[in-house]
Amino acid sequence: MRALLVLALLGLASPAQEAKAKIVLIGKDRDHPFATHEYMSECRLLAACLRQTPGVEAAVSDGWPKDPEILKDAKCIVLYTAMGGDVLFKGPNKDAVLDLLRRGTGLAAIHWSTGASEGEPEELQLKHLGGCFGFKFSKFLVRETTLKRADPAHPVARGWEDFKLKDEYYIQLKHLPETKPAMTAEIDGKDHTVAWTYERPDGGRSFGTVNGHFHDCFGIEAFRRGLVNGILWAAKLDVPKDGAPCAVTPKDLELPPDTRKK
């Protein structure tokens, strides 16, 4: 015990004894056809990828955590759910969310999580995420196109090259002027920002992407790496120079049976 105390005082405590950076991923039950919007399965998959980065702890919650301890000291909240802005800013979670964000907690939103209802949820989503999907002003189109790195020098772009991706792309989003494109895609002859980074005035970072409709997207290594890089960046963690590790097995990609009544 005395030796451990001396090591700690000298700053030489082993990595196993150092507190890990916590990232909390929030999903929900299925609400789309099988193999699309597989919120909980994709959150678990991304959590498994995040844990491959040394010093990272990842927890998965079905809906906003009922136990506030889960969010204590979280470096980043990651949403893959329906209408993420409503989960954050509509209802009883709002005050707790705003407190976390004021303290600089990172925020990441995937696919439909970039959306929010009109009014305050949309306004707060735009303010804190830097971008927002809305049914009144956005479109969603299934296309196969090339997902491109908007800035190859940015940490989000590490370890992957531009690649073909069939997905449901959201376009015509609202963005704050301070957001920076992280990924782009040409949709019907025009380039659109489909992922972005935002350094918030409160000192936190946000990462948003409209991609991730199909489960098959998550089977692509470059796709996973771009997401994991973005989450690590939002958490203010170092992104490895070759990109974040994100290895998966065929078993990891298996989906549970769809037991919902047809």
Buried (B, 14 or more C-beta within 10 A) or exposed (E): EEEEEEEEEEEEBEEEEEEBBBBBBBBBEBEEEEEBBBBBBBBBBBBBBBBBBEEBBBBBBBBBBEEEEBBEEBBBBBBBBBBBBBBBBBEEBBEBBBEBBEEEBBBBBBBBBBBBBEEEBBBBBBBBBBBBBBEEEBBBEEBEBEBBBBBEEBBBBBBBEBBEBEBBBBBEBBBBEEBBBBBBBBBEEEEBBBBBBBBBEBEBBBBBBBBBBBBBBBBBBBBBBBBBBBBBBBBBBEBBEEBBBBEBEEEBEEEEEEEEEE
